[in-house]
Amino acid sequence: MQATVTWNQKMGFSGETESGHHLAMDAAPDNGGDNQAPRPTELLLHAVAGCTGIDIVSILEKMRLTLTSFEMDIEGERADDHPRRFTTISIHYRLEGDLPDDKVRRAIALSKDKYCSVSQSLNAEIEVYYSINGVRNEEPI
C-alpha cells in the first residue's frame, strides 16, 4: 500500500491514497498551523473506528443479523511527553437492529483481536525505514 503526501506550506499537508482519494492534514494555530484540516492523530482515531466498524458490519452480515443503525464514539488519551503516543483508545459502540448481545460482543471481539489491521498496527513492533532524496537508510528508525 502506498500514499503520497505533499507539504502545502506552514503545517498543512495533502495526501493522495493508493485508491485515488484525497485528504488534508493541518496543525492547530498554536502549533504553527491554520486549522484547515484534521490533525494526523485525529485521522488515526477515525481510522481505528472505521476499521472496526467495517469489520463489525461484515461479521454481523455473515451472522445474518439485521443492523439498522450504527454509530461509534472514539476517544484517545495521549501521553504528556513526546512522542505523545496514544496510551488508551476507547470506543463506545451504539448499534440498533435485531442484534443479540452475545453476537454483537463476539463481532467486536473478533474485530479487536483478529481483523482490525489499524488497531493491531498500533500494538505491533513496526520497522519504519526512510530515504532522503532517493537514498534509503538501511537501518529502521
FINUPA-904470 format. One line per 5 residues: their letters; for each residue y negated, z, x of C-alpha. Coordinates in steps of 0.05 Angstrom, whole numbers, always signed. Each point is the difference from the previous one (the first is absolute). Layout:
BEGIN
a	Y,Z,X ~ ...
END
This chain:
BEGIN
mqatv	+0,+0,+0 ~ -69,-18,+26 ~ -72,+10,-18 ~ -67,-21,+28 ~ -59,+49,+0
twnqk	-71,-22,+18 ~ -60,+43,+17 ~ -60,-12,-45 ~ -51,+41,+39 ~ -14,+74,-2
mgfsg	+66,+32,-24 ~ +21,-54,-50 ~ +64,-40,+7 ~ +32,-53,-44 ~ +73,-16,+1
etesg	+46,-56,-22 ~ +72,+17,-14 ~ +60,-43,+16 ~ +6,-13,-75 ~ -71,-29,-1
hhlam	-37,+59,-33 ~ -67,+26,+25 ~ -24,+71,+6 ~ -59,+37,+29 ~ -8,+66,+36
daapd	-61,+40,+19 ~ -21,+68,+23 ~ -47,+50,-34 ~ -74,-2,+20 ~ +8,+65,+39
nggdn	+52,-36,+43 ~ -43,-62,+11 ~ +24,-41,-59 ~ -33,-28,-62 ~ +51,+27,-51
qaprp	+13,-71,-23 ~ +76,+7,-5 ~ +56,+52,+1 ~ +16,+39,+63 ~ +65,-20,+35
telll	+28,+70,-16 ~ -15,-12,-74 ~ +38,-65,+4 ~ +58,+37,+32 ~ +4,+48,-60
havag	-3,-59,-47 ~ +56,-34,+40 ~ +44,+61,-8 ~ -13,+3,-75 ~ +11,-75,-9
ctgid	+64,+1,+40 ~ +31,+58,-37 ~ -25,-28,-66 ~ +34,-67,+11 ~ +64,+36,+20
ivsil	+0,+44,-62 ~ -14,-57,-48 ~ +56,-40,+31 ~ +49,+58,-1 ~ -15,+18,-72
ekmrl	+8,-73,-20 ~ +68,-2,+34 ~ +18,+63,-39 ~ -19,-40,-63 ~ -53,+51,-19
tltsf	-64,-18,-38 ~ -65,+17,+36 ~ -63,-7,-42 ~ -52,+33,+44 ~ -3,+21,+73
emdie	-57,+31,+41 ~ -2,+39,+64 ~ -51,+46,+31 ~ +8,+5,+76 ~ -34,+50,+45
gerad	+3,+5,+75 ~ -18,+60,+44 ~ -22,-17,+70 ~ -1,+40,+64 ~ -68,+25,+24
dhprr	+11,-24,+71 ~ +6,-73,+23 ~ +37,-43,-14 ~ -9,+34,-68 ~ +68,-24,-24
fttis	+25,+15,-69 ~ +37,+67,+0 ~ +21,-2,-73 ~ +0,-53,-54 ~ +10,+21,-72
ihyrl	+15,-49,-57 ~ -5,+19,-73 ~ +39,-49,-43 ~ -16,-10,-73 ~ +52,-43,-35
egdlp	+11,-14,-74 ~ +56,-35,-35 ~ +73,+12,-16 ~ +11,+37,+65 ~ +50,+57,+9
ddkvr	-28,+50,+50 ~ +61,-2,+45 ~ -5,-76,+6 ~ -74,+3,+18 ~ +14,+54,+52
raial	+55,-44,+29 ~ -45,-61,+4 ~ -54,+41,+35 ~ +50,+29,+49 ~ +29,-69,+16
skdky	-70,-26,+14 ~ -19,+60,+43 ~ +65,+5,+39 ~ +24,-72,+5 ~ -44,-57,-23
csvsq	-75,+12,+11 ~ -12,-33,+67 ~ -72,+23,+1 ~ +13,+75,-6 ~ +61,-6,+46
slnae	-44,-34,+52 ~ -47,+60,-1 ~ +58,+44,+23 ~ +30,-49,+50 ~ -11,-2,+75
ievyy	-31,-68,+3 ~ -13,-33,+67 ~ -69,-32,-1 ~ -13,-53,+52 ~ -66,-35,+13
singv	-29,-60,+36 ~ -70,-13,+23 ~ -24,-73,-1 ~ +72,-24,+2 ~ +27,+47,+54
rneep	+52,+47,-29 ~ +8,+70,+25 ~ +74,+12,+9 ~ -4,+74,-13 ~ -10,+25,-72
i	-61,+43,-13
END
